[in-house]
């Protein structure tokens, strides 16, 4: 009998790694331009992906038609998505950005999933997802910033909401390709194309970095982003998402803000409120409820 709990555990672990990266990346942004830092993260990860792919599967190639599909996915899922995340944070409050980036994402994933895969949406998923969403709202808004609907934040709010749409579409678009190829092969190639599209946007940033003054903290931040947030996280997330389905997997993104709150407490002495603790309980209960579903309802689209 398949141990689905391992896949849910993998999703939660990856989301925790991504959430902790909010604190790590915040430290790095004092030195690196955001787009350059994203390029370093994915660009330095590329050799690892292709080396592991070659060692594990014996080849790295893909057909031209698949390459074109993955080029589009890389443009959307790496280049556009990462830039949208950055500028949503720049043009609105952190609370607004976090809530609009994270909360609607699983809903859109469930909405888009039938376009790519035949995924059943059970009552357990609806109930567990609703509890997890309530929890993540408490975690984000319970930090004290609140949700700001002023006109000044409108551009950032729209970008943040767009991240949920783009990200969900990106996730479910991977599913049919992972039916034909391994998650590792698909991931390596869409990241390659994403890096190619990112590179021209970094040309004005390289000379602004005082490379000779980089210290252990900077190199540690880069290593964490490359090895954990990208190589490990993308392979594990995509493999686990394929096993449990895009709709179910994406609700585990709600672990991201909880992990970010913990990182803020450990790295920046930020306060954790009672509302956030209550939200963590709701979120954990919802995700556990989803993960206890016995029957797998993911079937490849014809």
N, C-alpha and C positions, 0 to 999 in steps of 0.2 A: 504493500500500500504506500502510495506516494506521501511523503512527509511535507505537506504544504506549509507547515509552520516554519520550516527552514527558509522558505522563500519570503514569507512575511517578515521574519526576523532580519533577513538580508535587506529588505526594503527599509525597515525601521533604522537599521544600522547606517545605511547610506544617507538617509534623511538627516540623521543625527550628525554625520560628518559634514554634510552641506550646511546645516545650521550653525555648527561651531565655526565654520569658515567665515561667517559674518564678522566675528571678532578678529580672526586672523587677517582677513582682507582689509578690515578697517585700519589695522596697524600698517599694512603694506601701502595703503593709498597715500600715506604721507610722503612716500618716496616715488612711487610709480604712477604714471598716468593710467586711469582705469582701463582704457582700451589696450594699452601696452601690456598691462598685467594680465588681462584675459588672454592676449596673444601668447605671452610666455607660458601661461598655464596649459593651454591646449597644444601649442607648438612643441614644447619640451616633452609633452606626453606622447606625441606621435611615434617616436622611435620605439617606445615601450610597447605600444599597441601592435605595431607591425612585427616586432621581434617575437612577442608572445604568440601572435597569430602564426608566424612561420614555424616556430618550434612546436606548436600544438597541432596545427592542421597541415603543415607541409607546403602550403602555398599561400599567397596573399591576393591573388588576382580576382577580378569580378568582370562580368560581361559589360560591354559598352552601355547597353540599355539600363542595366542596374546602376552603373556609374552615374549616368545622367539623373536617375531618381535620387541617388544619395547626394549628388551635388545640390539638388534642390532642397533636400532635407537638411544638409549641412548649412546652406545659406539661411534657412529659416530657423533651425534648431540651435545653431551655434552663433553665427554672426548676428542675425537680427535679434534673436532672443536675448543674448548677453548684453547687447547695446541697449535694448529697450529696458532691461532691468536696471542698468546703470543710470540712464537718464530719468527713469521713473523715480529713482531715489533722489536724484538731483533736483527735480522740479516739484516734489511734493514732500509731505512729512514721512518719516520712517514708518509711523503707524499706518498711514494711508497706503503707502507702497506695499508694506508687508501684507496687509489685509487683502488688498485688491490683487496682488500677485498670487497669493496662496489660496485663499478661500474659494474662489470660483473655479480654479483649475480642475479639480476632480469632476465638477459638474459638467464642464465642457468636454472632458475626456469621456464621460459616460454618454454625452450627446453625440460626439463624433465617432465613437467606437463602432456603431452599426454600419458606418460608411466603409470601414476597412475590415472588420471582423464581426462574426456573429457572437456577441456577448450578451448573456442573460443578465438582467438587472433584477435581483431578488429583493424581497421585503427586508431581509437581513441587511443587505447592502444599504438600502435606503435609511433604515433606522440607525445603523452604525455610523453611516456617513453623516447623518444629521447631528448625532451626538458629538462626533469628532469636529464638525464645523462649529458648533456652539462652543466647544472647548477652545478651538484655535482663535475664535473671536475674543473670548475672555483673556487668552494669553496675550494677544497683540494689543487689545484696547485697555487691558487691565494695567498696562505699564505706566499710565498717567498722561500720555499724549492725547488720547482720544482721536476720534475721526473728524477731520477738518474738511468741510465742504466749501470753503471759500473759493472765489474765482481765481485767486492767485495759484491755487493748487490744481486747477482743472487739467492743464496739459499733463502734469505728472500723474494725475488720477487716471486719465484716459490711457496713458502709456502703460501704467501698472495693470489696468484691466485688460489691455491688449496682450500683455505677457501671459495671462491666463489662457487666452484664446490661442495664441501662437504656440505656447508650450503644450497645451493639450493636443492640438492638431499634430504637432511634431511627434509626440509620444505614440499616438495611435497609428500614425503613418509608418512607423517602424515595424508594426506587428506583422503585416503580410511578408515583408522582406526577411524577418527573422524566422518565418516558416520555411524559407528556402535556404537561408544561410545562417551561420551561427551569430549569436549576439556580438561576439568578439569581432567578426569580420565586418558586420554592418557598422558597428561603433567605430572601428578604425577608419573606415572609409568616409563616413559622414563627418568625422572630426577633421580628417585631412582636408576635405573641401571647405569646411568652416574656417580653418586656419588660412587657407589660400585667400578666401574672401576678406578675412580680417587684416591680412598683412598690409595692404595699401593704406589702411586707416591708421597705421602706427608710424608712418614714415616721419612725421613731425615730432615724435615723442622720444626717440632714442637718445637724441642729443641733450635732452633735458634731465636725464638721470645721471647723478654723480656715481658712476659705477665703481670707482676706486674707494668710495666711502661706504659701500655696502657692508653690513656686519652679519653676524651669525643669525640674528633675528630675521633679516631680510631673506637670507638663503633658506632658513627654516620655513618661512611663509611660502616661498616658491615651491619648496619640496613638498609641503603639505598639500598645496593645491594640485601639483602635478601627480604625485603618487597616490594620494588618498582621495582627493575630491574629483579627480579625473580618471586615472587609469583604473583604480580599484572600483570607484563608485559607478562609473558608467557601465563597466562590464557587468558588475553584480546587479545594478538596477535593471538594465535591459534584459538580462537573463531571467531575473525573478519576475519582472513585469510580464514577460512572455508566458511564464508558467501560470500566473494567477489572473491575467487579464489587465488591460489598461485601466479600466474603470476602478477596479479594486485597488490596484497598485497605487494609483495617484492619490487616493485618500491618505496614504502613508506620508505624503508630502507635508501633512499637518504636523509631523514630528519636527520639521525644519525650524519653525519659530520657537518651539519649546527648547530645542537645543541652542538656538541663538540667545535666548534669555539666560540660559545657564552659562554660556560663553561670556555674555556681558557681565554676569555676576563674578565670574572667576577672573576675567581679564581687566575689567573696568570698574569693579565694585558697584555695579548697578544693582538697585534694590529689586527683590522679587516680592510681589504683592500677594495678598490673599486671593484676589481675583485670578491671578495667573496660576496659582496652585490649584484653585477650583477648576480652572480651564484645563489644566493638565490631567486632572482626574476624569473629566468628561471625555477628553480626547483619547486617553488611554482606554477607557471603557468602550468607546465607539470602535476603535481599531481592533481591540481584542474580540469584540462581537463580530466584526467582519471576518477576522482570521479564523474563527471557529466554524465557519460555513464548510460543510463537508463535501458537497457536490461541486465539482468543477464544471463551469458552464462556458468555457472558452472553446470555440470551434473555428477553425480557419475558414475564411471566406473563400468561396469558389472562384 
